[in-house]
Amino acid sequence: MESLRQRGRTVHRAYVGFGSRRVKLLLLAVPMHNQLEDTLATLAEEFRRPE
């Protein structure tokens, strides 16, 4: 996980527009054998990031 994080490859963001709405999509890349706490910490960090 740390290797992905150092290379900036853990999260990919995209926005999809639908009428007047805008939906933020997140694709989270984590190793299958990763600890759940690490995965959740990465996801929580991304949700706290300002738009």
C-alpha positions as CSV (number, residue, x, y, z in Angstrom):
1,M,0.0,0.0,0.0
2,E,2.8,2.4,0.9
3,S,4.3,1.9,-2.6
4,L,1.0,2.9,-4.2
5,R,0.7,5.9,-1.9
6,Q,4.2,7.1,-2.6
7,R,3.5,7.0,-6.4
8,G,0.1,8.7,-6.0
9,R,-1.7,5.7,-7.4
10,T,-4.1,4.8,-4.6
11,V,-7.1,6.9,-5.6
12,H,-8.4,8.0,-8.9
13,R,-11.1,10.7,-9.1
14,A,-13.6,11.5,-11.7
15,Y,-16.7,13.7,-11.9
16,V,-19.8,12.8,-13.8
17,G,-22.4,15.4,-14.7
18,F,-26.1,14.6,-14.9
19,G,-28.3,17.6,-15.5
20,S,-27.6,20.1,-12.7
21,R,-26.0,17.4,-10.5
22,R,-22.3,16.4,-10.3
23,V,-21.3,13.0,-8.9
24,K,-17.8,12.4,-7.6
25,L,-16.5,8.9,-8.4
26,L,-13.6,7.4,-6.5
27,L,-11.6,4.3,-7.6
28,L,-9.5,3.1,-4.7
29,A,-6.6,0.7,-5.6
30,V,-5.5,-1.4,-2.7
31,P,-3.7,-4.7,-2.5
32,M,-6.0,-7.7,-1.8
33,H,-3.9,-8.7,1.3
34,N,-4.0,-5.2,2.8
35,Q,-5.1,-4.5,6.3
36,L,-8.7,-3.2,6.5
37,E,-7.6,-0.3,8.8
38,D,-5.1,0.9,6.1
39,T,-7.7,0.8,3.4
40,L,-10.3,2.7,5.5
41,A,-7.7,5.3,6.5
42,T,-6.9,5.9,2.9
43,L,-10.6,6.2,2.0
44,A,-11.3,8.5,4.9
45,E,-8.4,10.7,4.0
46,E,-9.8,11.1,0.5
47,F,-13.3,12.0,1.7
48,R,-11.8,14.7,3.9
49,R,-9.9,16.3,1.0
50,P,-11.6,19.5,-0.2
51,E,-13.1,19.6,-3.7
